[in-house]
Amino acid sequence: MLILVVVLVIFSSITKGKTSVVLSTVTGIVLIVTAIYYIVWIIKTPTKKESDEAL
């Protein structure tokens, strides 16, 4: 996913006109989707529960 973002940023900076705008928009959407994916992954990841029992 990171490679895709890098490629989209490079192509959007090289091209001009509507193509540049479209590639920039797609890059933004990909970054937002990636951020949402990681937030959901962090929330779903189980955490280690410590017991309250004395050792």
SENULO-473950 format. One record per residue: x, y negated, z of N, C-alpha, C, O, CB in turn. Coordinates in steps of 0.001 Angstrom, whole numbers, padded with zeros to 6 digits. Glycine has a CB too. Layout:
<recs>
@n.u: X | n.v: Y | n.w: Z | ca.u: X | ca.v: Y | ca.w: Z | c.u: X | c.v: Y | c.w: Z | o.u: X | o.v: Y | o.w: Z | cb.u: X | cb.v: Y | cb.w: Z
...
</recs>
This chain:
<recs>
@n.u: 000826 | n.v: 001183 | n.w: 000000 | ca.u: 000000 | ca.v: 000000 | ca.w: 000000 | c.u: 000873 | c.v: -001250 | c.w: 000000 | o.u: 000569 | o.v: -002239 | o.w: -000667 | cb.u: -000941 | cb.v: 000004 | cb.w: 001204
@n.u: 001951 | n.v: -001186 | n.w: 000753 | ca.u: 002866 | ca.v: -002331 | ca.w: 000800 | c.u: 003501 | c.v: -002580 | c.w: -000560 | o.u: 003679 | o.v: -003728 | o.w: -000967 | cb.u: 003957 | cb.v: -002104 | cb.w: 001852
@n.u: 003841 | n.v: -001506 | n.w: -001259 | ca.u: 004435 | ca.v: -001640 | ca.w: -002595 | c.u: 003436 | c.v: -002287 | c.w: -003553 | o.u: 003809 | o.v: -003123 | o.w: -004375 | cb.u: 004884 | cb.v: -000257 | cb.w: -003138
@n.u: 002162 | n.v: -001895 | n.w: -003442 | ca.u: 001125 | ca.v: -002480 | ca.w: -004289 | c.u: 001004 | c.v: -003976 | c.w: -004038 | o.u: 000869 | o.v: -004754 | o.w: -004982 | cb.u: -000223 | cb.v: -001791 | cb.w: -004042
@n.u: 001052 | n.v: -004382 | n.w: -002786 | ca.u: 000961 | ca.v: -005805 | ca.w: -002456 | c.u: 002153 | c.v: -006566 | c.w: -003034 | o.u: 001988 | o.v: -007650 | o.w: -003592 | cb.u: 000891 | cb.v: -006004 | cb.w: -000927
@n.u: 003340 | n.v: -006005 | n.w: -002903 | ca.u: 004537 | ca.v: -006658 | ca.w: -003434 | c.u: 004439 | c.v: -006805 | c.w: -004954 | o.u: 004763 | o.v: -007860 | o.w: -005499 | cb.u: 005803 | cb.v: -005860 | cb.w: -003055
@n.u: 004000 | n.v: -005763 | n.w: -005627 | ca.u: 003861 | ca.v: -005810 | ca.w: -007087 | c.u: 002824 | c.v: -006858 | c.w: -007492 | o.u: 003043 | o.v: -007618 | o.w: -008436 | cb.u: 003460 | cb.v: -004420 | cb.w: -007640
@n.u: 001692 | n.v: -006898 | n.w: -006774 | ca.u: 000661 | ca.v: -007883 | ca.w: -007107 | c.u: 001155 | c.v: -009308 | c.w: -006884 | o.u: 000851 | o.v: -010196 | o.w: -007680 | cb.u: -000598 | cb.v: -007634 | cb.w: -006277
@n.u: 001914 | n.v: -009540 | n.w: -005813 | ca.u: 002451 | ca.v: -010875 | ca.w: -005553 | c.u: 003434 | c.v: -011279 | c.w: -006645 | o.u: 003417 | o.v: -012419 | o.w: -007110 | cb.u: 003135 | cb.v: -010925 | cb.w: -004176
@n.u: 004282 | n.v: -010357 | n.w: -007049 | ca.u: 005258 | ca.v: -010656 | ca.w: -008108 | c.u: 004552 | c.v: -010977 | c.w: -009418 | o.u: 004884 | o.v: -011963 | o.w: -010076 | cb.u: 006224 | cb.v: -009470 | cb.w: -008307
@n.u: 003576 | n.v: -010150 | n.w: -009803 | ca.u: 002875 | ca.v: -010395 | ca.w: -011058 | c.u: 002056 | c.v: -011676 | c.w: -011012 | o.u: 001960 | o.v: -012384 | o.w: -012014 | cb.u: 001976 | cb.v: -009224 | cb.w: -011389
@n.u: 001457 | n.v: -011987 | n.w: -009845 | ca.u: 000665 | ca.v: -013221 | ca.w: -009772 | c.u: 001543 | c.v: -014461 | c.w: -009826 | o.u: 001093 | o.v: -015517 | o.w: -010269 | cb.u: -000169 | cb.v: -013238 | cb.w: -008497
@n.u: 002791 | n.v: -014348 | n.w: -009379 | ca.u: 003684 | ca.v: -015510 | ca.w: -009466 | c.u: 004317 | c.v: -015646 | c.w: -010853 | o.u: 004698 | o.v: -016746 | o.w: -011254 | cb.u: 004781 | cb.v: -015407 | cb.w: -008409
@n.u: 004429 | n.v: -014546 | n.w: -011579 | ca.u: 005008 | ca.v: -014589 | ca.w: -012930 | c.u: 003982 | c.v: -015091 | c.w: -013943 | o.u: 004309 | o.v: -015900 | o.w: -014812 | cb.u: 005522 | cb.v: -013193 | cb.w: -013345
@n.u: 002739 | n.v: -014611 | n.w: -013833 | ca.u: 001717 | ca.v: -014952 | ca.w: -014821 | c.u: 001147 | c.v: -016341 | c.w: -014560 | o.u: 001402 | o.v: -016954 | o.w: -013523 | cb.u: 000593 | cb.v: -013911 | cb.w: -014811
@n.u: 000362 | n.v: -016823 | n.w: -015534 | ca.u: -000246 | ca.v: -018148 | ca.w: -015437 | c.u: -001729 | c.v: -018045 | c.w: -015757 | o.u: -002179 | o.v: -017078 | o.w: -016372 | cb.u: 000451 | cb.v: -019154 | cb.w: -016391
@n.u: -002467 | n.v: -019035 | n.w: -015341 | ca.u: -003881 | ca.v: -019126 | ca.w: -015691 | c.u: -004767 | c.v: -018206 | c.w: -014883 | o.u: -004544 | o.v: -017972 | o.w: -013695 | cb.u: -004060 | cb.v: -018828 | cb.w: -017131
@n.u: -005801 | n.v: -017680 | n.w: -015572 | ca.u: -006790 | ca.v: -016841 | ca.w: -014903 | c.u: -006182 | c.v: -015557 | c.w: -014369 | o.u: -006599 | o.v: -015061 | o.w: -013323 | cb.u: -007922 | cb.v: -016513 | cb.w: -015848
@n.u: -005209 | n.v: -015020 | n.w: -015068 | ca.u: -004577 | ca.v: -013780 | ca.w: -014616 | c.u: -003911 | c.v: -013974 | c.w: -013271 | o.u: -003997 | o.v: -013100 | o.w: -012408 | cb.u: -003554 | cb.v: -013290 | cb.w: -015639
@n.u: -003255 | n.v: -015092 | n.w: -013077 | ca.u: -002607 | ca.v: -015396 | ca.w: -011810 | c.u: -003625 | c.v: -015515 | c.w: -010685 | o.u: -003402 | o.v: -015008 | o.w: -009586 | cb.u: -001800 | cb.v: -016679 | cb.w: -011924
@n.u: -004745 | n.v: -016187 | n.w: -010958 | ca.u: -005793 | ca.v: -016355 | ca.w: -009952 | c.u: -006403 | c.v: -015012 | c.w: -009584 | o.u: -006621 | o.v: -014727 | o.w: -008406 | cb.u: -006881 | cb.v: -017309 | cb.w: -010460
@n.u: -006677 | n.v: -014189 | n.w: -010585 | ca.u: -007270 | ca.v: -012872 | ca.w: -010341 | c.u: -006313 | c.v: -012001 | c.w: -009528 | o.u: -006734 | o.v: -011343 | o.w: -008576 | cb.u: -007624 | cb.v: -012177 | cb.w: -011677
@n.u: -005037 | n.v: -011991 | n.w: -009894 | ca.u: -004073 | ca.v: -011168 | ca.w: -009162 | c.u: -003886 | c.v: -011666 | c.w: -007727 | o.u: -003720 | o.v: -010858 | o.w: -006813 | cb.u: -002724 | cb.v: -011157 | cb.w: -009890
@n.u: -003912 | n.v: -012968 | n.w: -007522 | ca.u: -003820 | ca.v: -013518 | ca.w: -006168 | c.u: -005031 | c.v: -013121 | c.w: -005336 | o.u: -004896 | o.v: -012784 | o.w: -004159 | cb.u: -003693 | cb.v: -015046 | cb.w: -006217
@n.u: -006212 | n.v: -013159 | n.w: -005944 | ca.u: -007433 | ca.v: -012760 | ca.w: -005251 | c.u: -007398 | c.v: -011280 | c.w: -004893 | o.u: -007758 | o.v: -010900 | o.w: -003779 | cb.u: -008658 | cb.v: -013065 | cb.w: -006110
@n.u: -006970 | n.v: -010451 | n.w: -005827 | ca.u: -006872 | ca.v: -009014 | ca.w: -005570 | c.u: -005862 | c.v: -008745 | c.w: -004461 | o.u: -006088 | o.v: -007883 | o.w: -003612 | cb.u: -006473 | cb.v: -008257 | cb.w: -006854
@n.u: -004762 | n.v: -009467 | n.w: -004463 | ca.u: -003758 | ca.v: -009311 | ca.w: -003406 | c.u: -004361 | c.v: -009651 | c.w: -002044 | o.u: -004133 | o.v: -008931 | o.w: -001072 | cb.u: -002528 | cb.v: -010208 | cb.w: -003687
@n.u: -005115 | n.v: -010723 | n.w: -001965 | ca.u: -005769 | ca.v: -011101 | ca.w: -000717 | c.u: -006749 | c.v: -010048 | c.w: -000243 | o.u: -006803 | o.v: -009734 | o.w: 000946 | cb.u: -006480 | cb.v: -012418 | cb.w: -000880
@n.u: -007524 | n.v: -009501 | n.w: -001169 | ca.u: -008487 | ca.v: -008453 | ca.w: -000812 | c.u: -007771 | c.v: -007211 | c.w: -000311 | o.u: -008199 | o.v: -006601 | o.w: 000668 | cb.u: -009373 | cb.v: -008100 | cb.w: -002013
@n.u: -006685 | n.v: -006831 | n.w: -000974 | ca.u: -005916 | ca.v: -005663 | ca.w: -000550 | c.u: -005336 | c.v: -005882 | c.w: 000847 | o.u: -005339 | o.v: -004960 | o.w: 001663 | cb.u: -004788 | cb.v: -005364 | cb.w: -001558
@n.u: -004842 | n.v: -007078 | n.w: 001133 | ca.u: -004304 | ca.v: -007369 | ca.w: 002456 | c.u: -005387 | c.v: -007322 | c.w: 003526 | o.u: -005145 | o.v: -006818 | o.w: 004623 | cb.u: -003630 | cb.v: -008732 | cb.w: 002461
@n.u: -006575 | n.v: -007835 | n.w: 003228 | ca.u: -007678 | ca.v: -007799 | ca.w: 004190 | c.u: -008114 | c.v: -006366 | c.w: 004462 | o.u: -008327 | o.v: -005990 | o.w: 005614 | cb.u: -008865 | cb.v: -008623 | cb.w: 003678
@n.u: -008249 | n.v: -005562 | n.w: 003405 | ca.u: -008643 | ca.v: -004164 | ca.w: 003572 | c.u: -007592 | c.v: -003404 | c.w: 004373 | o.u: -007937 | o.v: -002586 | o.w: 005226 | cb.u: -008856 | cb.v: -003494 | cb.w: 002203
@n.u: -006327 | n.v: -003664 | n.w: 004111 | ca.u: -005254 | ca.v: -003015 | ca.w: 004857 | c.u: -005303 | c.v: -003398 | c.w: 006331 | o.u: -005121 | o.v: -002546 | o.w: 007201 | cb.u: -003894 | cb.v: -003383 | cb.w: 004263
@n.u: -005548 | n.v: -004674 | n.w: 006613 | ca.u: -005640 | ca.v: -005120 | ca.w: 008006 | c.u: -006811 | c.v: -004454 | c.w: 008718 | o.u: -006669 | o.v: -004022 | o.w: 009862 | cb.u: -005784 | cb.v: -006646 | cb.w: 008073
@n.u: -007958 | n.v: -004364 | n.w: 008063 | ca.u: -009119 | ca.v: -003699 | ca.w: 008660 | c.u: -008822 | c.v: -002234 | c.w: 008912 | o.u: -009189 | o.v: -001697 | o.w: 009957 | cb.u: -010350 | cb.v: -003838 | cb.w: 007756
@n.u: -008153 | n.v: -001576 | n.w: 007957 | ca.u: -007791 | ca.v: -000167 | ca.w: 008117 | c.u: -006909 | c.v: 000031 | c.w: 009349 | o.u: -007138 | o.v: 000956 | o.w: 010129 | cb.u: -007070 | cb.v: 000350 | cb.w: 006859
@n.u: -005907 | n.v: -000826 | n.w: 009530 | ca.u: -005006 | ca.v: -000681 | ca.w: 010662 | c.u: -005700 | c.v: -000996 | c.w: 011989 | o.u: -005414 | o.v: -000356 | o.w: 013001 | cb.u: -003799 | cb.v: -001582 | cb.w: 010482
@n.u: -006604 | n.v: -001969 | n.w: 011993 | ca.u: -007344 | ca.v: -002271 | ca.w: 013219 | c.u: -008212 | c.v: -001084 | c.w: 013621 | o.u: -008254 | o.v: -000712 | o.w: 014794 | cb.u: -008214 | cb.v: -003532 | cb.w: 013034
@n.u: -008902 | n.v: -000491 | n.w: 012658 | ca.u: -009733 | ca.v: 000690 | ca.w: 012946 | c.u: -008851 | c.v: 001841 | c.w: 013407 | o.u: -009226 | o.v: 002570 | o.w: 014325 | cb.u: -010558 | cb.v: 001110 | cb.w: 011695
@n.u: -007699 | n.v: 002017 | n.w: 012795 | ca.u: -006782 | ca.v: 003095 | ca.w: 013184 | c.u: -006295 | c.v: 002897 | c.w: 014623 | o.u: -006220 | o.v: 003858 | o.w: 015390 | cb.u: -005575 | cb.v: 003155 | cb.w: 012215
@n.u: -005966 | n.v: 001656 | n.w: 014989 | ca.u: -005502 | ca.v: 001373 | ca.w: 016349 | c.u: -006625 | c.v: 001633 | c.w: 017355 | o.u: -006379 | o.v: 002185 | o.w: 018428 | cb.u: -005002 | cb.v: -000090 | cb.w: 016463
@n.u: -007841 | n.v: 001242 | n.w: 017019 | ca.u: -008964 | ca.v: 001449 | ca.w: 017929 | c.u: -009263 | c.v: 002939 | c.w: 018104 | o.u: -009582 | o.v: 003376 | o.w: 019210 | cb.u: -010209 | cb.v: 000716 | cb.w: 017412
@n.u: -009164 | n.v: 003724 | n.w: 017029 | ca.u: -009488 | ca.v: 005146 | ca.w: 017095 | c.u: -008383 | c.v: 006001 | c.w: 017711 | o.u: -008642 | o.v: 007126 | o.w: 018139 | cb.u: -009791 | cb.v: 005649 | cb.w: 015723
@n.u: -007166 | n.v: 005489 | n.w: 017761 | ca.u: -006054 | ca.v: 006270 | ca.w: 018281 | c.u: -006265 | c.v: 006531 | c.w: 019776 | o.u: -006449 | o.v: 005600 | o.w: 020560 | cb.u: -004705 | cb.v: 005540 | cb.w: 018033
@n.u: -006235 | n.v: 007795 | n.w: 020149 | ca.u: -006453 | ca.v: 008099 | ca.w: 021569 | c.u: -005287 | c.v: 007600 | c.w: 022419 | o.u: -004127 | o.v: 007634 | o.w: 022007 | cb.u: -006643 | cb.v: 009615 | cb.w: 021772
@n.u: -005627 | n.v: 007145 | n.w: 023595 | ca.u: -004592 | ca.v: 006696 | ca.w: 024516 | c.u: -004358 | c.v: 007741 | c.w: 025592 | o.u: -005257 | o.v: 008515 | o.w: 025922 | cb.u: -004972 | cb.v: 005352 | cb.w: 025149
@n.u: -003182 | n.v: 007762 | n.w: 026125 | ca.u: -002846 | ca.v: 008715 | ca.w: 027164 | c.u: -003477 | c.v: 008245 | c.w: 028472 | o.u: -003265 | o.v: 007115 | o.w: 028910 | cb.u: -001304 | cb.v: 008871 | cb.w: 027305
@n.u: -004245 | n.v: 009124 | n.w: 029076 | ca.u: -004900 | ca.v: 008779 | ca.w: 030328 | c.u: -004077 | c.v: 009303 | c.w: 031484 | o.u: -003693 | o.v: 010472 | o.w: 031525 | cb.u: -006330 | cb.v: 009342 | cb.w: 030380
@n.u: -003820 | n.v: 008423 | n.w: 032409 | ca.u: -003059 | ca.v: 008827 | ca.w: 033580 | c.u: -004017 | c.v: 009294 | c.w: 034673 | o.u: -005062 | o.v: 008689 | o.w: 034911 | cb.u: -002171 | cb.v: 007666 | cb.w: 034085
@n.u: -003638 | n.v: 010369 | n.w: 035319 | ca.u: -004503 | ca.v: 010863 | ca.w: 036389 | c.u: -004263 | c.v: 010054 | c.w: 037667 | o.u: -003172 | o.v: 009531 | o.w: 037893 | cb.u: -004253 | cb.v: 012376 | cb.w: 036644
@n.u: -005275 | n.v: 009969 | n.w: 038469 | ca.u: -005177 | ca.v: 009214 | ca.w: 039714 | c.u: -004718 | c.v: 010097 | c.w: 040886 | o.u: -004634 | o.v: 009634 | o.w: 042023 | cb.u: -006525 | cb.v: 008574 | cb.w: 040041
@n.u: -004432 | n.v: 011341 | n.w: 040602 | ca.u: -004047 | ca.v: 012254 | ca.w: 041668 | c.u: -002637 | c.v: 011964 | c.w: 042144 | o.u: -001761 | o.v: 011639 | o.w: 041343 | cb.u: -004157 | cb.v: 013697 | cb.w: 041200
@n.u: -002418 | n.v: 012080 | n.w: 043429 | ca.u: -001096 | ca.v: 011883 | ca.w: 043986 | c.u: -000264 | c.v: 013143 | c.w: 043749 | o.u: -000771 | o.v: 014260 | o.w: 043854 | cb.u: -001176 | cb.v: 011542 | cb.w: 045497
@n.u: 000990 | n.v: 012957 | n.w: 043436 | ca.u: 001850 | ca.v: 014109 | ca.w: 043163 | c.u: 002533 | c.v: 014576 | c.w: 044394 | o.u: 003298 | o.v: 015539 | o.w: 044348 | cb.u: 002870 | cb.v: 013785 | cb.w: 042118
</recs>
